[in-house]
Every structure is written in C-alpha cells, then in structure tokens.
C-alpha cells in the first residue's frame, strides 16, 4: 500500500494527537489528588458516569470520522 504525501501528513498528525491525548489521560489516572483529613470523602465512580464518558468518547470518534471524510 502506497501512502501519498497528504495521507502521510494526516497519519502523522493523528499519531501525534493520539499520543498527546493518551499521555494526558495516563497522567490524570496516575496523579490522584491527595485526600486531606478535613475534606469530605470522595464519592465512588457510578456506572452512569462510566456510561456517560463512554458515550461522549463515541461521539468524539464519530465527529472525528466526519471530519476525516470532509478532508
């Protein structure tokens, strides 16, 4: 499969954006805020929160695909 110059640029940009987003997500997961004794205890993650996040990520991927088709 031969990749044209424009396709290569889009592929490289996508790889860079994906790497930056992945590193940012990893940083957020690794760096938990320190819980102080005088603060309220944290609420556990609810299944609805995970579902909401997943649906937003699916919408983001759909929008990225729409943008890709317009290029």
C-alpha positions as CSV (number, residue, x, y, z in Angstrom):
1,X,0.0,0.0,0.0
2,X,1.4,3.3,-1.1
3,X,0.8,6.4,1.1
4,X,0.5,9.8,-0.6
5,X,2.1,12.9,0.9
6,X,-1.1,14.3,2.2
7,X,-2.2,11.0,3.7
8,X,1.2,10.7,5.5
9,X,0.8,14.2,7.0
10,X,-2.7,13.3,8.3
11,X,-1.4,10.0,9.6
12,X,1.5,11.7,11.5
13,X,-0.8,14.4,12.9
14,X,-3.3,11.7,14.1
15,X,-0.5,9.8,15.7
16,X,0.8,12.9,17.5
17,X,-2.6,13.9,18.7
18,X,-3.3,10.4,19.9
19,X,0.0,10.2,21.8
20,X,-0.6,13.5,23.5
21,X,-4.2,12.6,24.5
22,X,-3.0,9.2,25.7
23,X,-0.2,10.7,27.8
24,X,-2.7,13.2,29.2
25,X,-5.1,10.5,30.2
26,X,-2.4,8.5,31.8
27,X,-1.2,11.5,33.7
28,X,-4.7,12.1,35.0
29,X,-5.1,8.5,36.1
30,X,-1.7,8.3,37.8
31,X,-1.8,11.7,39.7
32,X,-4.7,11.2,42.1
33,X,-5.4,14.2,44.3
34,X,-4.3,13.8,47.9
35,X,-7.2,13.5,50.2
36,X,-6.9,15.7,53.3
37,X,-8.4,14.7,56.6
38,X,-10.7,17.8,56.7
39,X,-12.2,17.2,53.3
40,X,-15.3,15.2,52.6
41,X,-14.7,11.6,51.5
42,X,-14.7,11.1,47.7
43,X,-17.8,9.6,46.1
44,X,-17.2,6.3,44.3
45,X,-17.5,6.2,40.5
46,X,-21.0,5.3,39.5
47,X,-21.8,3.1,36.5
48,X,-23.8,6.0,35.0
49,X,-20.6,8.2,35.0
50,X,-18.7,5.5,33.1
51,X,-21.6,5.2,30.6
52,X,-21.7,8.9,30.1
53,X,-18.0,9.1,29.5
54,X,-18.1,6.2,27.0
55,X,-20.9,7.8,25.0
56,X,-19.1,11.1,24.9
57,X,-16.0,9.3,23.6
58,X,-18.1,7.5,20.9
59,X,-19.5,10.9,19.8
60,X,-16.0,12.3,19.6
61,X,-14.9,9.4,17.4
62,X,-17.9,9.9,15.2
63,X,-17.1,13.6,14.8
64,X,-13.5,12.8,14.0
65,X,-14.7,10.4,11.3
66,X,-17.0,13.0,9.9
67,X,-14.1,15.5,9.8
68,X,-11.9,12.9,8.1
69,X,-14.5,12.3,5.4
70,X,-14.7,16.1,4.7
71,X,-10.9,16.4,4.2
